[in-house]
Amino acid sequence: MTAPHDLLEIPEGLTLDRPRPGDGAAMWRIARDSRVLDLNSSYSYLLWCRDYAHTSVVARDTAGAPVGFITGYVRPRAPHTLLVWQVAVDHDRRGRGLAASMLDALARRTVTQFGVRALETTVTPDNAASDRLFASFAERHDAPLTREVLFEAAAFPERGHQPEVLYRIGPLALAAMP
């Protein structure tokens, strides 16, 4: 078990890196195969890898192939806030703490390099795995977590979309990011 304030260990044989444009296709496939994420266009993943690599992370296997990723960006009107856009892990790599390790590493990097003091994401009410991921991150780093509906279901053009609940975690302390 990890002690408070310690980063989780990266699962054996994997490395964490910044995404490169060549990773975009694999990231799109991982998101598609998740069957829970809203799938963006393949082009958007290529652009994300080019324009937001510094606020995103990719997990690579021993051959260098992406097996998980987190995309994020620093909010233009809240420059000390990292918005986590998507978290995805290959099906056969789930349940080993990879998403939590990526989130810890990305938070540490953005706190250190960009002065991030808070993390935001949105989670639909039926996404128990994401709820656990972000709640455990807040607990691990002794940071307050608040939740409020950001976008009601009626705001989405497609029928059946659930509301997006904004999770805000922070303030994040530099001391909590070894």
Beta strands, then each sheet from edge to edge (+ up, - down):
strand 1: 15-17
strand 2: 57-60
strand 3: 66-75
strand 4: 78-89
strand 5: 118-123
strand 6: 145-151
strand 7: 164-169
sheet 1: 1+ 2- 3+ 4- 5- 7+ 6-
end
